[in-house]
Amino acid sequence: MEKKYEQIEKLWEQVEKWLITQEEFEKEKTKILWWNSSNEDTYSYKWWLNSDSFIKRAFAVVWYNFIWTLIFYLIVLIIVLVVVGIIWLFLNIK
């Protein structure tokens, strides 16, 4: 974000020196603030859920949901197998 504000300050200096008009300044400032021309995420924490890209965030939600669901059902399966194993052992004791 600091890089963007530095670019805006440089633009404002051009306005003060009469190199560009106020309208051009506003137009360029909007581009700097709202458009990510470098195709890099603006966040320093570069995980998918904090990305500027909607597609990246959507896939992150889907995959995180899939992974946690898989982990949950594996834990449930292990618990069920242990319980069934213990019951089977007690039923087969003579």
C-alpha positions as CSV (number, residue, x, y, z in Angstrom):
1,M,0.0,0.0,0.0
2,E,2.9,2.4,0.7
3,K,4.0,2.0,-2.9
4,K,0.7,3.1,-4.1
5,Y,0.7,6.2,-1.9
6,E,4.2,7.1,-3.1
7,Q,2.9,6.9,-6.7
8,I,0.1,9.2,-5.8
9,E,2.5,11.7,-4.1
10,K,4.5,11.8,-7.3
11,L,1.4,12.5,-9.3
12,W,0.5,15.3,-7.0
13,E,3.9,16.8,-7.4
14,Q,3.2,16.8,-11.2
15,V,-0.1,18.7,-10.5
16,E,1.8,21.3,-8.5
17,K,4.3,21.8,-11.3
18,W,1.4,22.2,-13.8
19,L,2.6,19.1,-15.7
20,I,-0.8,17.4,-15.5
21,T,-4.3,18.7,-14.7
22,Q,-6.4,17.9,-11.7
23,E,-8.7,15.7,-13.8
24,E,-5.7,13.6,-15.0
25,F,-4.5,13.3,-11.5
26,E,-7.9,12.0,-10.3
27,K,-8.0,9.5,-13.2
28,E,-4.5,8.2,-12.5
29,K,-5.1,8.1,-8.8
30,T,-8.1,5.9,-9.3
31,K,-6.1,3.6,-11.5
32,I,-3.4,3.3,-8.9
33,L,-5.8,2.7,-6.0
34,W,-8.2,0.3,-7.7
35,W,-6.3,-1.5,-10.4
36,N,-3.6,-3.9,-9.6
37,S,-1.3,-3.4,-12.7
38,S,1.5,-5.6,-11.3
39,N,-0.7,-8.7,-11.0
40,E,0.6,-9.2,-7.5
41,D,-1.5,-9.4,-4.4
42,T,-1.6,-6.2,-2.5
43,Y,-1.4,-8.0,0.9
44,S,1.9,-8.9,2.5
45,Y,0.2,-12.1,3.8
46,K,0.0,-14.0,0.6
47,W,-2.4,-16.9,1.3
48,W,-5.2,-17.6,-1.0
49,L,-8.0,-16.3,1.2
50,N,-6.4,-12.9,1.3
51,S,-5.9,-12.7,-2.4
52,D,-7.2,-9.9,-4.7
53,S,-8.4,-12.5,-7.1
54,F,-12.0,-13.8,-6.7
55,I,-11.2,-17.1,-8.4
56,K,-8.2,-17.7,-6.0
57,R,-10.4,-17.1,-3.0
58,A,-13.2,-19.2,-4.4
59,F,-10.9,-22.2,-5.0
60,A,-9.4,-21.7,-1.6
61,V,-12.7,-22.0,0.1
62,V,-13.6,-25.1,-1.9
63,W,-10.3,-26.8,-1.3
64,Y,-10.1,-25.9,2.4
65,N,-13.6,-27.2,2.8
66,F,-12.7,-30.4,1.0
67,I,-9.6,-31.0,3.0
68,W,-11.2,-30.4,6.4
69,T,-14.2,-32.6,5.5
70,L,-11.8,-35.4,4.4
71,I,-9.8,-35.0,7.7
72,F,-13.1,-35.1,9.7
73,Y,-14.4,-38.2,8.0
74,L,-11.1,-40.0,8.3
75,I,-11.1,-39.3,12.1
76,V,-14.7,-40.5,12.3
77,L,-13.8,-43.7,10.3
78,I,-10.9,-44.4,12.6
79,I,-13.1,-44.0,15.7
80,V,-15.8,-46.3,14.2
81,L,-13.2,-48.9,13.3
82,V,-11.7,-48.9,16.8
83,V,-15.1,-49.2,18.4
84,V,-16.2,-52.0,16.1
85,G,-12.8,-53.7,16.7
86,I,-13.3,-53.5,20.5
87,I,-16.9,-54.8,20.2
88,W,-15.7,-57.7,18.0
89,L,-13.0,-58.6,20.5
90,F,-15.4,-58.7,23.4
91,L,-17.9,-60.8,21.4
92,N,-15.2,-63.4,20.5
93,I,-13.8,-63.9,24.0
94,K,-14.7,-67.3,25.3
